[in-house]
Amino acid sequence: MLPTMSVTGEVVWENRMITPDRLSRGDLVTYVSPLDPTRLVCKRLIGLPGDVVCVDPTGTLAPSTEHVVVPKNHVWLIGDNAAASRDSRVYGPVSMALIKGRLVARVWPLSQFTIFRSNFSYID
């Protein structure tokens, strides 16, 4: 999730009642990796159930014209550093059962204190 998140530091995350209706496009979420169930990872949520998303706008991993409808009880997650991220472009929609929480803030180091806001814009 570089440059948004670094590999060091401390974050606060909310994990109560994480359901699609409590999440917003643009939220940073933690979830169990579909590729390695021993790892907890962080990505940005860009698609909720029923949304139509472009699989890979860069055209690197899939044609930029390929779209997918996010299934019920799933979300579409993308890393902020798309060139180096393994995310929904690789493993498809992520089950809500794997979502563990929504990141609220980075609190350490203090010089990087940030409250994460969902300021995502999308095209209807």
N, C-alpha and C positions, 0 to 999 in steps of 0.2 A: 504493500500500500504506500510505498514511497511515491511522492514526497509528502503526502498527508500524514502518514505515520512512520516512525522510525523503529528500528529493531530494539531500541532501549527506551526506558521511561515507564511511566505508570498511567493507566487510564481508568476511568470509572465507567461501568456499563450497567445497564438496567436489564434484569432478566425476568421480571415478573410478567406472567401472562403474555408472552410474545405470540401474537396472532397477526395475520395479515392486516386486520383493521387497526392495529396499534402501530403499524409500520408505515413509513412514507418513502416515496421515491427520493433518493439522495441520502437516506440514512446509512450510517456505517454500522454493519452488523458483525457479530462474531458467530461462527458456526463450525461444526465438525466437518473437516475436509472430506468430501466424497472420495478423494483419491487416497487418503491416509487417515483412517478413523482415530488415530492416536494424536492427531494435530488439531488444534483450534486455530482458525484463521480469521482474518478480517477483510471484508470487501464492502463495496458500496452497492446498495440495493437500487437497481434501475428499473425493475419490472415486477409488478404485482400480479396475482392471478387474473387472467383475462387480458392482460396487456399484450400488445403485439410489439416485439422488440426486434431490432436489427441484430442478427447474430454477431457480426463483426463489422462495424462501420469502417474500420481501416482496410478491410479486404485482405488482411494478412492470413487469418485462420480459416476464413470462409468467404465466399463471394459477398460483396457489400450489398447485394440485392437480396440476400437470403434473410427471411424473417421467420419468427416462431411465435406462437401464442403460448404465453406462460400458463401451464395447467393449474387447475384448482389445487390449493394447498402447496404451491411451489412459488418460488421467487427467482428472479434473474439477477445475478451478482457479477460485478465487474471490478477489477482492481484499478486504482487511479493511475498506475504506471502500466498501461495496456501492453507495452512492448515486452514487459518482463513478468506478466501476471498469468497464472493459471486460474481460470475462473469459469463462469458459465459458458464462455466461448469454447472451452475445452470439454467440460463435462455436462453441459446443458442446464436445465432448470434445477434448482436446489430445493429439496423437500423442506417444508416448514419444520418438520421433526428434527432437522439438523441445526436449526437456528437456536442459539443459546442466549443471545442478548443483543441490545442496541447500545452502541458506544455513545456516551453522553459528553465526556470531556477527557482531555489529556491534562493530568495534574502534575506530572514530573517529567523532566526537570521544570522548575518554575519558569525558566526563561522561555519555555515552549507551551505555557499554559494556554489551552484552547477549549472553548465550548463548541462542540460539533453541532451545527445546525443543518437542517435539510433544506438547502437552497438550490434544489434541482429544478431545471426547466425541461420540458419535453414538448414534443409536437403532437397535436391531436390528429 
